[in-house]
Amino acid sequence: MSKFFDYSDTEDTPQWFHIRARDTDMDKVITFWLWGDSELHIRELLDNKSYKDIEWIKPIGLTLPFV
């Protein structure tokens, strides 16, 4: 695998993450789900967008709870 896709030193299995963070564009705290390789990968995605003050990131697994 190329270094472009390597987000961490450890190999994690891709899964859903439940996230609660502040969206600075709307100035609101929102809860949402993202698919990612690891928590570090999710944090990198959130840093690239307008999400700050991350309250929590919880790994969910391969299936969303409401599906």
Phi, psi and omega in degrees: 000140181285158180295340180300325182262001181271106184266346181207170179285331180263148178269118178251153178277139178298141181198174176277146176232135177263127190231141172232118184208165178269126174270113184288339176291319180263347184056046179223152172271126181233157177243133183203173180243144174224148174266132180202169181282325182199172177296325177297319177299316179297317179298323177294319177298317180293324178295328180286339179258194185262033180260122179230176179050059180292119179281313176200157173227117182245125174290133183256317183124201185275342182236132176291146185295336183266003180264000000 
